[in-house]
């Protein structure tokens, strides 16, 4: 009986780690895209504010920091990616749910399991 329970726990952790990997890929893409929109050609054509706002909002969801105007956007992006890669699965579950609810990140194939709360169902499956 104990062996079966252990196997289920390991399967749950493996499942959540795979979902977390997909989440990290999507979030990092959105961080880099927002940075590009804040600093690249789109910014030069007047689109900087939206890109910068998106970048700061996504990064703040993982770092807890409000990066003020004095911060270089490269530093904001790099700190966001670093913190994202260090984030625990429970944090990814909660923050991804919120970012998905806000339409910032796409749904992923499956939800994480074993957590009691999420703002929004972020999976493609019903």
PyMOL commands that set and color helices and strands:
alter all, ss='L'
color gray80, all
select helices_A, chain A and resi 2-39+41-63+73-86+89-101
alter helices_A, ss='H'
color red, helices_A
deselect
rebuild
show_as cartoon
